[in-house]
Amino acid sequence: MVNISTWNSRPVNLAVVETLQKKGPIADLELLSELKDSYGDLSFRELNKALLRLEVQGLVRVTRLMKGKRRVELVGPREKGA
């Protein structure tokens, strides 16, 4: 049996960056609920994969607020000489 799903025209990584640009720093669960409006079947695991990719690329920073809650924020452009 083949599982056929509809592809969204916007990658999750791009949607994460756009949401953070619009909302500013946000909790990971709140980010997930914002993205579920566009990606109805987006799982927490898929969001974590996207956040990891963006963090490795240096576009976002994920910090732990408390157990089970993280803050996600865009990394601003670096200062010259820093």
Legacy VTK file of the C-alpha trace (Angstrom):
# vtk DataFile Version 3.0
C-alpha trace
ASCII
DATASET POLYDATA
POINTS 82 float
0.000 0.000 0.000
1.431 3.382 -1.033
0.857 6.404 1.157
0.245 9.378 -1.126
0.144 12.782 0.514
-0.262 16.234 -0.932
2.865 18.336 -1.076
2.672 21.860 0.235
4.132 24.438 -2.138
5.987 26.164 0.739
8.777 24.307 2.550
8.389 24.065 6.331
11.754 25.810 6.825
10.525 28.859 4.934
7.241 28.891 6.854
9.166 28.789 10.166
11.336 31.762 9.167
8.333 33.754 7.912
6.389 33.081 11.119
9.347 34.161 13.267
9.752 37.332 11.194
6.083 38.142 11.730
5.718 37.096 15.397
9.239 37.504 16.789
10.643 35.044 19.363
8.055 32.397 20.142
7.653 29.179 22.150
8.032 25.968 20.162
4.492 24.761 20.922
3.043 28.109 19.879
5.083 27.946 16.662
3.704 24.481 15.978
0.119 25.676 16.412
0.788 28.636 14.072
2.216 26.306 11.411
-0.629 23.789 11.746
-2.893 26.411 10.128
-0.873 25.996 6.909
0.349 22.439 7.422
-2.564 20.634 9.058
-0.699 17.363 9.535
2.637 18.831 10.710
3.985 16.841 13.642
6.209 18.016 16.480
8.907 15.696 15.150
8.806 17.354 11.701
9.012 20.788 13.317
12.051 19.678 15.324
13.760 18.467 12.135
13.115 21.816 10.459
14.364 23.732 13.508
17.534 21.624 13.623
18.242 22.306 9.947
17.671 26.039 10.433
19.837 26.071 13.560
22.710 24.315 11.760
22.424 26.896 8.961
22.677 29.669 11.566
19.243 31.126 10.856
17.498 30.410 14.164
18.433 29.869 17.788
16.547 27.439 20.013
16.992 27.845 23.763
15.411 25.948 26.621
13.035 27.993 28.781
11.988 25.218 31.146
11.489 21.490 30.956
9.405 20.749 27.875
9.355 24.349 26.593
11.785 26.023 24.217
12.123 29.523 22.773
12.726 29.861 19.033
14.119 33.098 17.607
15.669 34.345 14.412
19.384 35.074 14.515
19.978 38.631 13.357
22.723 39.612 10.953
26.131 39.566 12.591
27.885 42.809 13.361
30.978 43.559 11.271
34.106 42.544 13.124
32.241 40.165 15.437
LINES 1 83
82 0 1 2 3 4 5 6 7 8 9 10 11 12 13 14 15 16 17 18 19 20 21 22 23 24 25 26 27 28 29 30 31 32 33 34 35 36 37 38 39 40 41 42 43 44 45 46 47 48 49 50 51 52 53 54 55 56 57 58 59 60 61 62 63 64 65 66 67 68 69 70 71 72 73 74 75 76 77 78 79 80 81
